[in-house]
Each structure stands twice: as structure tokens, then as C-alpha cells.
């Protein structure tokens, strides 16, 4: 996968998610992969009041290639724990 591709070329992230990510300065696949889903979510939430956990599932889905519903089912607990830990360190 070409990491310099724009976020818009990833599956699972619709126009609203792409817009929210862009407002957080995340516009390429490379940036998203480097940050990871947790950090990208935290940064996006800082600048977008409408962000909810569906974005986190979508980000992880875009990075891993798993369907977002599978991410929400299989990785929910680990992602939420990682998010909690990240928010403690802010």
C-alpha cells in the first residue's frame, strides 16, 4: 500500500470522517499509520466536538483492513483501554 495516498483512498472512512481528520491535520495514509488509531482519534477529537467512538473503530479498520464492525467486536476492549491510558497521559 502506498502510504502517501490521501486518506480518501482508504476504505471505511467516509467524507465526514475524512473532513474531521483533515481538521486535525491528518490527510495521508502515512500520517494515519504513523500516529495509529488511538493518537489519530485523540487529535481528531480535540478539534471536532462531533467525534465519537465510531471514528475509532473506523480508524482501526482503515489501518488493519478489518471491517469496522469486526474491529468494534474483537478489539473494543483493548482499544478502549489504550484510549483510556492515552488520555491519562495528556
C-alpha positions as CSV (number, residue, x, y, z in Angstrom):
1,X,0.0,0.0,0.0
2,X,1.3,3.5,-0.9
3,X,1.3,5.3,2.4
4,X,1.4,8.7,0.7
5,X,-2.1,8.2,-0.7
6,X,-4.7,10.6,0.6
7,X,-6.9,9.3,3.4
8,X,-9.8,9.5,0.9
9,X,-8.5,6.3,-0.8
10,X,-8.9,4.2,2.3
11,X,-12.0,2.1,2.7
12,X,-14.1,2.6,5.7
13,X,-13.6,6.3,6.2
14,X,-16.4,8.4,4.7
15,X,-16.4,12.0,3.8
16,X,-17.3,13.3,7.3
17,X,-14.5,11.2,8.9
18,X,-12.1,12.5,6.3
19,X,-13.1,16.1,6.9
20,X,-12.7,15.6,10.7
21,X,-9.2,14.1,10.2
22,X,-8.2,16.9,7.9
23,X,-9.2,19.4,10.5
24,X,-6.8,17.6,12.8
25,X,-4.1,17.8,10.2
26,X,-4.3,14.1,9.2
27,X,-4.6,13.9,5.4
28,X,-2.4,10.9,4.3
29,X,-2.3,7.2,4.9
30,X,1.3,7.6,6.0
31,X,0.3,10.1,8.8
32,X,-2.5,7.8,10.0
33,X,-0.3,4.7,10.1
34,X,2.5,6.6,11.9
35,X,0.1,8.0,14.5
36,X,-2.0,4.9,14.9
37,X,-5.7,4.8,15.5
38,X,-5.6,5.9,19.2
39,X,-3.5,9.0,18.6
40,X,-5.4,10.0,15.5
41,X,-8.6,9.6,17.4
42,X,-7.4,11.8,20.3
43,X,-6.1,14.5,17.9
44,X,-9.3,14.5,15.9
45,X,-11.5,14.7,19.0
46,X,-9.6,17.7,20.2
47,X,-10.7,19.7,17.2
48,X,-14.1,18.2,16.4
49,X,-16.8,18.1,19.0
50,X,-18.8,15.6,17.0
51,X,-16.3,12.8,17.2
52,X,-17.5,9.5,18.8
53,X,-16.1,6.0,19.1
54,X,-17.3,5.0,15.7
55,X,-14.4,7.0,14.3
56,X,-12.0,5.0,16.4
57,X,-13.4,1.8,15.0
58,X,-13.2,3.2,11.5
59,X,-9.6,4.4,12.0
60,X,-8.5,1.0,13.3
61,X,-10.4,-0.6,10.4
62,X,-8.6,1.6,7.9
63,X,-5.2,0.7,9.3
64,X,-5.7,-3.0,9.7
65,X,-8.0,-3.8,6.8
66,X,-10.6,-5.5,9.1
67,X,-14.2,-4.5,8.8
68,X,-15.1,-1.8,11.3
69,X,-17.8,-4.0,12.8
70,X,-15.3,-6.7,13.4
71,X,-12.9,-4.2,15.0
72,X,-15.7,-3.0,17.3
73,X,-16.5,-6.6,18.4
74,X,-13.0,-8.1,18.6
75,X,-10.8,-5.1,19.7
76,X,-13.3,-2.9,21.6
77,X,-11.8,-3.6,25.0
78,X,-8.2,-3.3,24.0
79,X,-8.8,-0.1,22.1
80,X,-10.8,1.5,24.9
81,X,-8.1,0.6,27.4
82,X,-5.4,2.0,25.2
83,X,-7.5,5.2,24.7
84,X,-8.0,5.5,28.5
85,X,-4.3,5.1,29.0
86,X,-3.5,7.7,26.3
87,X,-6.0,10.2,27.8
88,X,-4.4,9.8,31.3
89,X,-1.1,10.9,29.8
90,X,-2.4,14.2,28.3
